[in-house]
Every structure is written in C-alpha cells, then in structure tokens.
Amino acid sequence: MNAKEFEFAEVLVDKLFLESFANEQSPYYEGDAHNLSAVNLEQFRGKLKWHINHSLSKRQKQVLKHYLSGKTERQIAKDLGITQQVVNIYKHRAIKKLHKVLTK
C-alpha cells in the first residue's frame, strides 16, 4: 500500500447525529453544555413534546411524528397522500419553528 493511500471503514450513524453534528462542541471543550443534568434534559424533552403538540400545524405534527418514528420521506408521502417534496417542506418548517420557540 502506498503511503498516500488510506483505508476508510464505512460506519453507520444515527440520522439525528448527522443533523446535529455541525452544532456540537469539541469533545475537549469543558463548558456548560457538557454539564447538563438529567433534570435539565428531561425538562427540555418535556418542552419539546409540548411544543410539538401545541406549536405546530396538524400536518407538521403528522410529518414530524412519522419522521421521528423512523420512516423515510418517501414512506411518509405515501402514507399521507402528498408528494415527497411537500413532506420535506413540512419537516423543515416544523424543525425551524421548534428551533425558534425552544431557543428563546
């Protein structure tokens, strides 16, 4: 093997991990973000569930709940009788709205 050649292993990663990777701090960063207690995390989860049920439109809730259950955009589109592009739009608008209300 040439010194310039490298072997890379293909690794399966969680979809949420990939989407949030850009927002993560360095593993060596010792800030408040790493000191979240279980209570704070549970409070955040509670707020997230509440806002999913109360801040989103009916269609946004449907799309997001299907998406969180592990379905692909194509499967969601088929289940709801809409196009895959519309599913993508609902998903992104829901995520944007949740980000806005949870980071106030």
N, C-alpha and C positions, 0 to 999 in steps of 0.2 A: 504494500500500500504506500502510496506517495505521501510525503509529509504534508502536502496541501489538501489531501483528501480526508474527509471526516465521515464517520458513520453516525446517522441520527436515528433514534428509535421513535417510532410513531406512538404517541401517547394519547389515550382518550381522556378528555377532560370534561367537566361539567359545563353546561351551557351558561349557567349563571356566573361561573368562574371566569369564563372568557369575556362576558359582557362587562364584568366589574373589574377586570384586570387593570385597565388603564387608570382606575381611580384608587388603586391600592398604594399604600406606602411601602417603602423599602422594608424588608424583614428586619433590618438593623436599626430602623427608626424607633426610638423609645419615646413615643408621645402618648397623648391621652387616648388616641384611637385604639391603642392596644390594651388599655386598662378598662375596657367596658365590662361591667359586671353582668352577671346573668339577669339581674333585675332590670338593668337598663335595656338589655337585649329583648327581654320579654315585653317591656313597655313599648319598645319600638315595633315589635311584631303585633302587639295589640292595636297600636295606632295605624299600622299598615292595613290590618284586616278591617278596621273601622272605615278607613278612607276608601278601600276597595269597594266596600258595600254602600257607602254613602256619598262619595265624591265623583264617582264615575257614572257614565250613562249606562243604560241597560245593555247595549251592545258591547261597550267597552268591558263591562264586567264579564259578559259571556265569553268574549275572546280571551281575556286575561285568565279566567279560570280554566279554560280549555288548555291554554298555553302552559300554565303552571302545573297542570296535570300531566304534562309531557307530550302533548300532541303537537304535530308539526302544523305549519300554516296551511299546508295543503289539506290535511285532515280536518282542521277547524273550518276551512272554507266549505268543504263538502258537507260537514255536519250542519252548518248554519245556512247553507244555500247562498253563499256570497262568493265573490272571487277572492283569490289568494292576495291580490293587491289590496283589496279592501280590508282583509284581516290584518295585513301589515300596517295599514294606516291606523286602524283602531288600536292595535297593540302599541304603536309608537306614541299615539296621542294619550293613551292611558298611562304609559310609563312617564311621559313628560308631565302630565297632570299630577301624578303621585309624587314625583320628584319635587314639584313646585310646592305642594302642600306639606310635605314632610321635612323640607329644609327651611321652613320659615323660622 
